[in-house]
Amino acid sequence: NMANDLKETDPLVKFIIEPLFARELRPVTVHMFNPHVPEADIAIFLKRFLDIQGEGKKVLDEEGIWNFKRRYMARFRPSKTSLGGVLHPPATFYIGPNRGYLVYSGQPKTCRKCGQEGHLVVDCVEQLCRRCGQIGHSAVSCREDMVCNLCGGQGHVYRACPKKIKTFASVVA
């Protein structure tokens, strides 16, 4: 805590102050409800929030059957908003029309409806726009630019995302 108090003074101003274990590799489990979402698209989404190492490994149940979950080893980035904290990826997300969720140790209590920390979906009174990702209105009344839920870019959606992995079916259609 003393380092955070003095981080704007010389010589600490030349260094990044972050929690001691923030940059350690930690397992992050991704569950996609659609098993056909390309792993490359999942990696593109995760790289918006985390530094992932390698490919995801399929998680098998006790009978050796894949349960549509992948485990990635990732480093969490320092948060620009919370002092001394790390950037937490959204607990629930969409890649195009495909819903998924993340689970990892140290995950804050997060609402799966609006994505805000501090409450759960049963207590949620917020409305999340699926078009722009902002809270307070629905897609029907949205006047903001579209935001891609894969790359986070403005002005396009997942279907037209330049970073989206092209499949054989999408090229032929």
Salt bridges, closest charged atoms under 4 A:
GLU39 OE1 - ARG70 NE 3.79
ASP51 OD2 - ARG23 NH2 3.15
ASP51 OD1 - ARG77 NE 2.98
